[in-house]
Amino acid sequence: MASLFIKDEETNLLAERLASARGLTKTAAVKLALTHELEREAPRGRRSAVDVLEEFWRTHKLGEPTGLEADKAFYDSLNDEDDY
C-alpha cells in the first residue's frame, strides 16, 4: 500500500479543510486537488471542445443588444453593395 506523509503543517491543514468541506478522506481530498491542478495546467490541445467553448464564453461576454436589425440591407452595406 502506498502512503503519503505530509510534513508541512499548513499543507496538512489545507488537506483537512478540503476533506471536511467535500466530505472526503484526506487522501481523496489530496487526490482531487492534484487532479484538478493537473487538468487546469494541461495543454489546451488536450482539453475537450466543450471545455474550451465554456471557457471562451465565460471570458468573452456578449455586449448589450443595440436594437439594430441585421438584415440583407445591413450586410450589403458592409460590402458597399447598396441597391441602386
Beta strands, then each sheet from edge to edge (+ up, - down):
end
